[in-house]
Structures are given as C-alpha cells and as structure tokens.
C-alpha cells in the first residue's frame, strides 16, 4: 500500500450501528488500512436522528479503497458463516 500526497479520503461504506462501524474500523486498521469514522459522535449523541445524519461514514484513503472493500466483504462472510 503506497500513499501519495494527493490521496484523498473516500467513503467505503455507511453503518447505522456504532458497534459495527467500530468493528470494521478495527478490522481495517489491523490490516494496515487507515480508517476514519465520520459523524460517529453525532450519531451516538442523536441516534434518534440517525437517518437524517446519514449514519456513520467509514472513510479510507482512495489508494486503500479496493483492499478495504475486500476486507469488509470478507468480514461479512465470516459473520454470516458464524450465524449458522
């Protein structure tokens, strides 16, 4: 993963569950992908307005976007398998 100075933050997804957003962030960071949760404090303080806020935006660097998508998809598969 190389990062250039023009790398910008992009959304890899949105969560309406604070715990889920934090788990995703931890998974990404454990795989050396910098991750930022936008609007988490607003979401936690005013969860009754979660739809208006738009949820918690999960942000990564543009250069990490594809790797982040793959890791999130892998994590979702692991969760689905463990439910059985």
Secondary structure, DSSP 8 states (H G I E B T S, - for coil): ----TT--EEEEEEES-HHHHHHHHHHHHHTT--EEEETHHHHHHTGGGHHHHT-EEEEEEGGGHHHHHHHHHHHHHHHHHHH-
